[in-house]
Amino acid sequence: MAADIIASESGLLKVSGDLNFSTILPLRRKGEQLIAQGPDVIEVDFSGVHASGSAAVSLMMCWLRAACRSNKAIHFTAVPDLLERIIAVSGLAGHLSFERPHHCCE
């Protein structure tokens, strides 16, 4: 299955599909463009994601860096349980915000 990211009128970014090593690169590029063009606070909704793994963690870190480059805050919502566990085990929970927008300069 493919993966996609679309922006709503309010600036919410909705991710859908399977996040794996074959779908990440085009999704990363599209997400970085949407982040750069989006509002000052970016919400990325993962509720449409069917499968994810370590490649998705890499994707999230890339989007965090993109938000930092654009001086924007970002947070991730509806993150699948498996992905949250991978993030916790990797020691990245402090960098990837699920509760409130995180600004990299904080």
C-alpha positions as CSV (number, residue, x, y, z in Angstrom):
1,M,0.0,0.0,0.0
2,A,1.1,3.5,-0.7
3,A,1.4,6.4,1.8
4,D,0.3,10.0,1.4
5,I,0.1,13.3,3.3
6,I,-2.5,16.0,2.6
7,A,-3.1,19.4,4.2
8,S,-6.5,20.5,5.3
9,E,-7.7,24.1,5.0
10,S,-6.8,24.6,8.6
11,G,-3.2,23.4,8.1
12,L,-3.7,20.0,9.7
13,L,-1.4,17.4,7.9
14,K,-3.1,14.0,7.6
15,V,-0.8,11.0,7.0
16,S,-2.3,7.8,5.6
17,G,-1.2,4.4,4.4
18,D,1.8,2.2,5.2
19,L,5.0,3.9,6.4
20,N,7.9,1.8,5.4
21,F,11.3,2.3,3.7
22,S,9.7,2.2,0.2
23,T,7.1,4.9,0.9
24,I,9.1,7.3,3.2
25,L,11.2,9.3,0.8
26,P,8.4,10.8,-1.4
27,L,6.3,11.3,1.7
28,R,9.2,13.1,3.5
29,R,9.6,15.5,0.6
30,K,6.0,16.3,0.3
31,G,5.6,16.7,4.1
32,E,8.6,19.1,4.2
33,Q,7.0,21.3,1.6
34,L,3.7,21.3,3.4
35,I,5.4,22.2,6.7
36,A,7.3,25.1,5.1
37,Q,4.1,26.4,3.6
38,G,1.9,25.8,6.7
39,P,0.9,27.8,9.7
40,D,3.3,28.5,12.7
41,V,2.0,25.5,14.6
42,I,1.9,22.2,12.6
43,E,-0.3,19.3,13.7
44,V,0.5,16.0,11.9
45,D,-2.3,13.4,12.3
46,F,-1.3,9.7,12.0
47,S,-4.9,8.3,12.4
48,G,-4.9,7.1,8.7
49,V,-1.7,5.1,9.1
50,H,-2.2,1.4,8.7
51,A,1.4,0.1,9.4
52,S,4.6,1.8,10.6
53,G,8.0,1.0,12.0
54,S,11.4,2.5,12.4
55,A,11.2,4.2,9.0
56,A,8.3,6.2,10.4
57,V,10.4,7.4,13.3
58,S,13.0,8.7,10.8
59,L,10.3,10.4,8.9
60,M,9.0,12.1,12.0
61,M,12.5,13.3,12.9
62,C,13.0,14.7,9.4
63,W,9.7,16.6,9.7
64,L,10.8,17.9,13.1
65,R,14.0,19.3,11.6
66,A,11.9,20.8,8.7
67,A,9.7,22.6,11.3
68,C,12.8,23.8,13.0
69,R,14.3,25.2,9.8
70,S,11.0,27.0,9.2
71,N,10.8,28.2,12.9
72,K,7.6,26.4,13.5
73,A,6.2,24.3,16.3
74,I,5.1,20.7,15.4
75,H,3.3,17.9,17.2
76,F,2.1,14.5,16.2
77,T,-1.4,13.1,17.0
78,A,-3.0,9.7,16.8
79,V,0.4,8.0,16.6
80,P,0.0,4.2,16.4
81,D,0.9,2.3,19.6
82,L,3.7,0.4,17.9
83,L,5.3,3.6,16.7
84,E,5.0,5.2,20.2
85,R,6.8,2.1,21.6
86,I,9.6,2.4,19.1
87,I,10.0,6.1,19.8
88,A,10.2,5.4,23.6
89,V,12.7,2.6,23.2
90,S,14.8,4.8,20.9
91,G,15.0,7.5,23.5
92,L,13.3,10.0,21.2
93,A,10.1,10.7,23.2
94,G,11.5,14.0,24.5
95,H,12.0,15.2,20.9
96,L,8.7,14.1,19.3
97,S,5.8,15.8,20.9
98,F,2.4,14.0,21.2
99,E,0.7,16.2,23.8
100,R,1.4,19.8,22.7
101,P,3.3,21.5,20.0
102,H,7.0,21.4,20.4
103,H,9.3,24.1,19.1
104,C,12.8,22.9,18.6
105,C,14.2,26.1,20.0
106,E,12.5,25.5,23.4
